Amino acid sequence: MRIVPALITLAACGAPPAEPPTLCPAPSGDAVDAIDVARLDADATEPVLIHWVKEGDDAIATVRDDDPTTGWTPDATRTSTLSIDLGPYAGRPVALDRLTLDFNPAALPTGIEVRRLDACGGEVLSRQKVDPAEHVTVDVSGCGACVEVAVDGIADTRLLDVSLTARDPAVAPPAPPEPIARGDQHPTMGVVEGFYGHPWTSLERSRMVDMLGAHGLGTYIYAPKEDPLHRAEWRSPYDAAFIDRFAALAADGAARNVDVLFGVSPFLDLDPNDPTDLDALTTKLGTFVDRGIPGIAIFADDIEFVGPLSVDGALGAEQAVVVNAVFDRLRVGHPDLIVWFVGTVYSDARLDSFPDGEAYLEALSTLDPAVHVMWTGTDTFAPTLSPDDLVRASDLVGRPLALWDNSWANDGGDGFLGRILLGPWSGRTADLPDALTGTLMNPSMQGGLSRLNVGTFASWIERADNGLAGEDERAQRLDAATAELRYTAGVAANADLDTLLMIRVMESFDANSAQTPIDRDLATQANAVADDLQTSTLPYLQSVTALAQRATALAALRTQVHHSGLAPELVDELDFPLRKVSAEADLVLAALELVARRSGGEPDGDAATTLQAAADNLTASARFQVDQTALERLADTALAYAPIGALPLPTATGTLPTTCRVGEPLRLEPFTGAETLQVAGLPGADVVGTVARWTPGWPGTYEAVILGTGTLPRVVRFTLVCRP
């Protein structure tokens, strides 16, 4: 096991304050929106199991974005609650000001109650019934580390936006991240935001551009297919506010040596023989170029999906004429203009699927030599790539190609279910980048998680540049996590623990676009236990303990992420996926509990029923996929396992607390008969022998898991509410 021992050791890092944090001071200064640093949680977002993958349906992931169409959907059959937790950031109650809620005007809730608490799960300090309206502002002035919004919704009720202001020095506007060491410059490597699904937020783009610059990657292209003004309604202009934001993004990029380019996908219905269409396209792109955007991208991919289309030399020639004409017009005033292009034939698989695919690519050879032509490789997602795989297409187009890499694209092709793809960049030969004019990642819809993808890609490039093994998975994950630390903040931030949390998350969804996400260590250990149980001999004890250690850490991963310094948008995006990880851990721990009872001569009780329920929940929980093969085998093996005797087992004492106070130490001795303990979910807990000690550093609710290991491991789980 590579991570669990380190996690156990580091659990003692980050000593809590020597004295309890002070209560909040009197309100002072300007009001600052604390929603930007808070933790959000919601108890009633139902998983969408059969649905084209849409981030807007993922729990709380889109409440605080700048997309007015996405948000939190309460349950229409009962009261649902949204919690805003400031404990992990401020460490104490803060001087709150006002809460603002924006609802879908077409389906207002029937009732709203707003509660101010000293801590999430703690004492309610005030409560107000609020008349439902499209725009609701509530005075929540007073001390509090948590605000709850209870909503009685109807069908289609959706909370589109939320703001919680505070007048407290503990809540400051987010500071710019500290720079990290920049590697070699790669001006034509970076990211294309080119997926289907809800586009990234302005914050996600800003942080992505910052991350690219920190890694020495020099290109970002705006091209989200579900921005209607990018594709379906490409003739329509953007409003001034959007253009201003994009110009500011480009300026930020320029300061970081990142070219921020604007893309349009006009070929769904562009008429190359209509001069007004060419004028419209030139004007649209020129609006951005004139505001300082250094380049453009024009897209012709996936246009055959909307109707019959002849993909042949004539189509390629028409597209080349349009791209060249726009390029010629725009570079009159902008001689250094950068241009990228994606054709209708963009992979070998598509080249072979169209009878006249070669003629189409040959026609693209008339593109201006300065145009970067993007290519995805042997297929839309290419599991492996080398320079040899590019020769055929490159010869037809008459130039070296740029790679559009879909290694982490999770917007389709996955059985209409969601996947989180956080595997390392792999399957590419070390000499591949030198054969390309550029390499752009088209990562996931989740903008925060995509920063981890970019970090692993950049790590591969940097290691390859320095003659090291590009596919060192541990190094890629560590480098990505270390870079992401630049966005951590608050009293809960701990560099060691936050790094390990991000690595644990990446390991839990170890996959690329051709795979189903899997925790490979968990699967390997589950298979080892199943193998040993089938022999019914004592050597299985060591494998059971190793599996129990990993499952314990995973069972508390969601609460550990909540009580961490990770960037809020990253925590939002992990809310639903980590429910799937929790379900995996539940199944493993239920299987091991059944094995322990039978091995210790105890009656099964409800253990077999609990295990079966956990197996059913693993399939039904959230909409995200994981590879369940090994865990289902473990469950089946545990259910069929015959006892081998009466081994001594740790016994839960039943004396665990349910409440605590910030700054007051707790002594936890949850087992008799245990030899060692592992504590998860209580940041900063220290273990000496069979006693755990923990001093809460900030208020809130903690879901704790403690593993006691004797001859066989046993687990206790409990909830602690820590008040100021």
N, C-alpha and C positions, 0 to 999 in steps of 0.2 A: 504494500500500500504506500502510495507516494505522498498523499496529502494529509490523511487522518492524523498520523503522529505529529506533524507540524501544527495542525489545527489544535490538537490537545495542548501542545506546549504554548502556543501563542494565545490560547484562551486566557492565560494569566497576564497578558500584556495590557497596557493601557490602564494603569491604576486609576481608580475613581478619585474624585476630589477628596482631600483630607477632611473637609468640613462640608456639611450640606449646603447646596447652592442657596443664595438668598432669595427671598420672595421678590416678585416683580416690583420695580420702582414705580413712582407716579408717572403718568403719561408725559412724554416729552418729545420734542422734535417733530419732524414731518412724518406723516403717515407713510409707512412702507408696506407693500403687499407681501405679507408673510406666506402667501400660498406658494410663492416661488421656492421656498425652502422647507415647506411642511411635508409630512408624510400623509398620503391619502389612503383611505380604506373604505370599502363599501361591502355591505353584507348581502346584496341582492342583485348582482348582475349574473344572469343565467347564462351558462355556456351555450354557444350555438354550435351544434355538432355536425350538421349537414348544411354547409353554407360555403360559398366562395369566400376565401380568406379576406376578412376586412378588419383592420385594426380598430375601427370604431365600435366593434362589438366586444372588445376585450376589457372587461371590468372598468377600471378607473383610468385606463391608459390615455384617454383623450379629453378629460375634463378641462385641463388647463392648457390645451393647445390653442392655436389661433385659427382653427377650422370651425366655423359657426355651425357646421352640420353634424358634428360628432359630440359625444358626451356620455354621461352615465344614465343608464336606463333602469329606474327602480322597478321592482316587482309590482305588477298591477293588482295582485291579489292580497297584499299585506303591506304593513308599514316597513319601509326600507330605510336604512341609516347610512349616511356618509359621515366619516370621521376625518377631521383635520387635526393632525397630531404635530405639535411643535416641540415635544419633549426631546427627541433625539437631536434636534438642531440647537435649541436654546438652553436645554438642561434644567429649565425652571419655568414656572408660569411667567407669562409676559403681559405687558399692558396692551390689551386688545382694543380695537377701535370699532370697525364696521365690517359686517359680512354682506356680500352682494352675490345674488344668485340670478342667473338668466336661464329661463326654461323655454322649451319649445312652445311657442304661442298657440299652436294648434291642439295641444293636449296638456293643459295645465293640470297640476295635481289638485286633489280635492282638499288636501290639508298639509300644512308644513309646521313643524315645531323646531326651534333652534335652541340648543342647550350649550351653555358654557360650563366647562368642567375644570377642576384643578389638574386632572390628568385623564387621558383616555382610559375609560374603565373605572375612573375614580368618582369623586363627589361632584354632583351637579350643583353648581353655584347659582345658576339662573336659567330660566326657561321661558320661552316666549312662543305663543301661537301666532302664526303669521298668515295673513290672507294671501292665498295663491295669486300670483300675477306673473306676467312675462318677465318683468324685471323687479326683483325684490331686494331692498336694502334694509338691514336690521342693525340696530345699535347693540353691540355686544361689549361695550366698554366695561373694563374691569380686568382683574387678573385671571389668567387661565392658560393652561398648556394644551387645551383641546377644545374644539368646537364640534358638536354633532348636529347634523341636519337630518331630521326624521321626515320622510316624505310618504304621503299616501297618494300613489300614482294611479293613473288609468292607462289604458293601452296607448302606447306611443309617447307617454310622458318621458321627457329626456332633459336632464340638467346639462345645458350646453357650456356654461362657463361659471366659475366661482372665483371670488376674490375675498381675502380676509386681511384687512389692514391692521397694523399695530403701530403704536407710538412708544417704542422701546429700543434702547441702544443694543439690546441683544439681537434684534432683527434688523440687519443692515442690507442694503442692496447687494446682490452678488458681486464679489470682486473679480476682476479679470484673473484667469488662471495663471499660475506660475509657469514660466516657460520651461521646456525640457530641452536637453541637448539635441540639436538638429543634426541629422546624418547627412550623407551626400545628397545633393539636389537632384531630383528626378522630375523635371518640369512637365513631362507628358504622362506621368503616372498619377492616379488619384481615383476619383469617384464620379460615376454618372448616376444621378437620381432618376432612374429610368424604369421603375417598376409600375405595375398596376396596383391599385389600392390607394388609400388616403396618402397624399403627399406629406413629406416631413413638415414640421413646424419651422417657423423662423428661427427659434432657438436651436432646434436640431441642426439646421443648415449652418448657423453661425458656429456652433461647436464643432461641426464636421470640418468646416473650412479651417478653424483653428487647429484641429487635430492633424489635418493634412499638412499644414505649414510646419507644425512641430516635428513631423516625421520627414520633412523634406520632399513631400509629394506635392506636385504643382498644379493639378487640374481638378476642378469641380464643374460638372455640367448639370444644369437644371433641365429636367425632361420628364417629370412625372406624368404618366399617361392619363391619369384620371383628373388632372387639372384640365377642365374643358377648354380653357383658352389656349392651352398648349397644343391640343389635338383636335377634339371634336368640333370646337368653335374657334379654330385658329385665326380666322379673319377678324374676330372681335378684339378690340384693344384692352389692355390691362388698365386698371385705374391708377391714378397718380400715386396713391399710397403704396401699392404694390411695387411700382417702378422705383419709388424712393427707397423702399426697404431693400430692393435688389441692388440698387446702386450703392447703398451703404455696405451690403454684403461684399460686393466687388471691391470696394475700397479697403475693407478689412482684409480681403484676400490679397490685395496688392501689397499691403503692409507685411504679409506673411509669405510673400513669393508664391502665392496661389492664384492662378488664372481662374476667375469665376466666369463661366460662359453661360449664355442663355440659348436654350434650344426650342425649336418649334417642329411639330410633326404635321405638315400640311397635306401630305399626299393621299389622305383618305379620299379627298374630293377636289384637289387642286387641278385646274384645267391648264395645262402648259400652253395651250393656244389662246388663252384669254389674258390679255395684257393687264387687266385689272387685278387678276389673281397674283401676278408677279409683282405688281405695284403694292398690293396689300401685304405680301410676304416681306418685301423689302422694307416697307414702312414699319411693320411690326418689329422686325429685327433692328432696324436703324434706330428706333426709339431707345433701345437699350444700349446700342453701340455709342450713340451720341451722349449717353450718360456715363461713359467711362468703362463699359463692359468690354474686355479686350478681345472677345471672340464670340462666335456663334456655332450652333450645331443644328443640322437639318436632318430630319428622320423620315425614313420611308419603310420602316419595319412593320410587319403584321397588318399591312393594309389589305391583304387578300381576305381577311376575316369578315369584312363588312359586305362582301359581294363578289361576283365573278371578276376575275382579273387575269389577263394574259401576261405572265412574267416571261419576258423575252427581250431581245435586243432593242426593240422599239421602246419598251418601258424604261430600260436602262438609259437609253439615249435621251429620252424626255427628262428624266430626273437629273442627269448630268447637265443638261442645258439650263435647267432651273437653278441648280446649285451654282454653276459658273456665272450665270447672269446676276444673281444676288451678290455673289462674291465680288464681281467686277464693279457693281454699283457702290457697294459699301466701302470698298477699300480706296475709293477715290479720296475720301477724307480721312481714311484710317489705313494707311499703307501696311501696318503691322498686324492687320486683322488675322485672327486664328479661326480656322474653319474645320469642323469635324462633320462626318456624314456616316449615316447608317443606311444601308440599302435594304431592299426587300429580300434579297438573297444574302443572308448574313452567316451561314454555316455550311459545312460540307453536306450535312443532311438535307438542308433546304436546296442546296445546289443540285443534288441528285433527285429531289422530289419534283422539280419543275423540268419538263422536257427541254425547255430552252434556257435553262439556268446558266449554262456556259456563255451563251450569246448575251445574256443580261450582264454578266460580269465583264465581258469583253467591252461592252458599250461604256462601262464605267471608267475605262481607261482614258476617256476623253475629259475626265474631271481635271480641273487645275492641279498641277503637281503638288501644290502646297496643301491640298485637302487631305486630312487624315481620314482614311476609310476604316471603319470599325468592323470587326469580325469576331464571332463567338467561338470559332474553332470547329472541331469535327461535328458538334451538335450545339443546340442552344445551351446546354450545359455539357462541357467536355470534361470527363473525369481525369483524363490525362492529355497533356499537350507538350509537343516539342517543336523545334523549328521545321522539321520535316513535314509536320501536319499543315503547315502554312504554304508550302511551295505551290501547290496546284492553284489555290485561290489567288495567291500573290502574283503568279505568272499571268493569270487571266485579267486581273485588274491593272497589271502593269506597274506595280509599286509594292513596297513593303506595307504590311497591314498593321493596324492597331487592334489590340485585344479588348473586346467588351466581355468581361468575365462575370459569369452568373454563378460563381461558386456558392454564394450565400443568398441568392434570390429566392424568396419564399412567397411569391405572389401568384403562384399557379403550378399546375402539374403535380399536385400532391394529394389527389383524391378529394379535393374540395375541403380538406381539413388543414389546420394550421401546423406549421413547423417553426421552431426556433432553431436556427442553424449557426452554431458557434464553433464548428471544427476549425482547425488550422488550415492555412492555405497549403494545398498539397497537389501532387500529381503533375507538377510543372517542372521541366528540366531546368537546370541552373543556367543554361545558355538561352532559354526562351526569351527573356527580356531584351537581349541584344538583337534578336531577329525581328523585333517589333518597333514601330514608331511611337508606341505608347501602350499603356496598360491601364484600363479603367475598371474598377469594381462596380458592378450594379448590385449593391448589397440588399439588406432586408428592409421591409417597410418600417421596422422599429429603428428609429434614428439613433437612439442611445445605444442599443445593442450593436448597431452597425459600426459604431466607433471601435468596439472591440474587434470586429472583423478587420477594419482598416489597420488596427494595431498589429494583428497577426500577419497581415499581408506586408506591412512595412517591416516587421521583424524579419520575415523571410528575405525580403529584398536586401536589407542591411547585412544580414548574415551572409547572403550569397555574394554581396559586394566585397566582403572581407574574407572570402574563401572558406566560410564555415558551412556546415550542413544546413541548408535552407529549411528542411522539414523537421527541425528539432521542435516537437510539439510543446514541450515544457517551456522552452525558451520563448516561443511565440506567445503563449498564453501569459507568461510572466511579463514580457515586454508590453503586451496590450494592457494588462491590468495596471502596470506601473504608470503608463501614460494616462489612463483614465483617472488615476488618483488626483490629477490636476483639478478635477471637478468635485472632489469630496469636500465636505464642510460640516461644521457643527461640532458640538461636544462629543457626539458619538463617533466622530472620525478617528480612525486608528489605522495608520498606514499598513501595518502588518496584517491585521485582521481583515481590512477592506480588500487588500490584495488577494488574500486567500479566499475570501468570499467570491470575488470575481472569477478566480480560477475554478472554484467549485462550480459556479454557474456554467462556465464554459465547458467543463467536463460533463456536466449533467445533460448538455445538448450538443454532444460531440457528433457533428454531421455536416455534410455539405449538401448541395441541391440534389445529388443523386442518391441520398441516403435518408433513412428514417432516424431521427435523433435518438441517441442512446448514451447512457452512462456506462462506458466500457468497463471500468473497474467494478461497478456494481453488478453488471451482467456476468463478468468473469467470476466474481466471488459467489454470486447466486448459483451459478452452474457448479462451482466447486463444492458448495454445501449440498446441492442436490446429488452430486456424484457420491459424496461421502455418506449421505443418509441412506442411499440405496445399498451401501455395503453393510450398514448397521454395525459398524465397529467404532471403537473409541477415537481413532485419529480424526474423526470429523470435528472434534471439539475446537481445534485451532481455527479451522475454516469458518465455523459458526461465529466465533468471537470477532474475526476480522470483518465478516459481513455485518455483524451487529454494530461495530464501530462506525462503518460508513453510513449505514441506515440511520443511526442516531444523529449524525451530523446533518443528513439530508432532511430528517423529520423536522428539524428546527431551522432549516435554511430560510424559509420565508420570514420568520420572525427575526432571524439574524440580519437579513437584508433590510428589514424595516428599521431595526435599531443599529444602523450603520451610518457611515458618512457618505454613502454612494449618492451620486447625483439623483435628484428627485425624479427626473424623467426616466432614468434607468430603472429606478424602483417601480415606477408606474408600469413600465413595459414588462416587468418581471412578475407582476401580480398574478395574472392568470397562468403563465407557464409554471410558476413555482407551486401552484396548486397541484399540477400534475406530478411534480417532484415529490410533494408531500404524499400524494397517493401511492407513489412507488415505495416510499419509505414505510407507509402504513402497511402495505402488503408484506414487505420483508419482515417487519417487526411482528406482525401477526403470525406469520409462518414460524418465526423463531420462538415465539411464545408457546405455540402449540407443541413444537419439538421439545422445548424446555419442560413443559408440564408432563409430557409422556416420558421423557428421559428421567425426570425426577420422581416418577411414580405418583404424580398428582392427577386428580381427575381433569378431564378436558374442560368441563364446565361449558362455557360459551365460546371457547377459543376457536373451535372449528367453524362455528357460525360467523364469528368475527373475521376469520381469514377469508371465508367465501364472500362476505360482504366487501372486504377490502379488495378482493380480486374484481368484483363487479364494479366497484367505484373507480378502479384504475382505468377501466375502459370508458366509463361515463364522465369522469371529471374533466372539466374544461374542454376546449376543442383542440388542444394541442396534442400532436402525436408523439409517442415515444415507442421505441422497440420493446415490446413486452414479453418477448419469447422466453428469455431466461427467467423472468419473474413468475410467469405463469407456470413454467416447469417447476420452479421452487415450490409454488403453492400446491401443485398436484402432488409433488413428492412428500411434502409435509403432511398433507391430508392422508396419504397412504402409509406414513411412517409408523412402524411398530416399535413400541418401547423396548429398550435394551436393559432396563434395570431401574434402580432408584439412586440416581446421582444426586449429590448435595447441590442445592440451588440457593442463590441469594433470595431473601424474602423482603418484600417491601414493608417498611415500618408503619406506613400510613400516617405519618406525622408531619407532612410537608405543609408549609405555610401557603396561604392564598393572598396575603397582603404584605406590603413592605413600605418602608419610608426611604426616600432618597437620602443617602449619606449614612444610614444606619445599617451596620453589618448583619448578615444572616449566616447562621451555621446550619448546614444541611447534611443530615446523615440518613439517607433514604433507605438503606438496606442493612439487614443483618446477614452475615454470611458472605458478603462480597469481599473480594480482594483488592479490586481497583474500581475507580469511578471515571466516567467521561461525562462532562457536562456540556450541553449545547443549548443555545438560546438565552444564556445569561452572560452578556459580554463582560469580560474581565473576571469571570469566576476562577477561583484558584482551588486546586484539589491537592490535599495531602492525605495519602492513604485512602481511607474510606469516608473522609469528611470533605465536603465542599464548602467553601466560604465565598460569599459574594456581598459586595456593597453596591447597591444601585447608584448609578451616576446621574440618572435623569428619570423623570416620571414617565409612566406609561404602562401598557399591558405587555407582558412577556409570556410567550408559550415555551415552557422549558421542557427539556428531555434529559433524563439522567440514566446512563447505562451503568449497571453494576455487574462486574464480571467476577465469577467464581469458577466453578467447574464449567458452568454454562452461564451465558449472559441473560440478564433480565432488565427490563426497562420500566421506568415510571415516567409519566407525563403529567404536568400540572400547569395551571395558569396563575401567574402572579400579577397583581395590580399594585404598582408602586406609586404612591402619592408624594407630593412635595413635603 
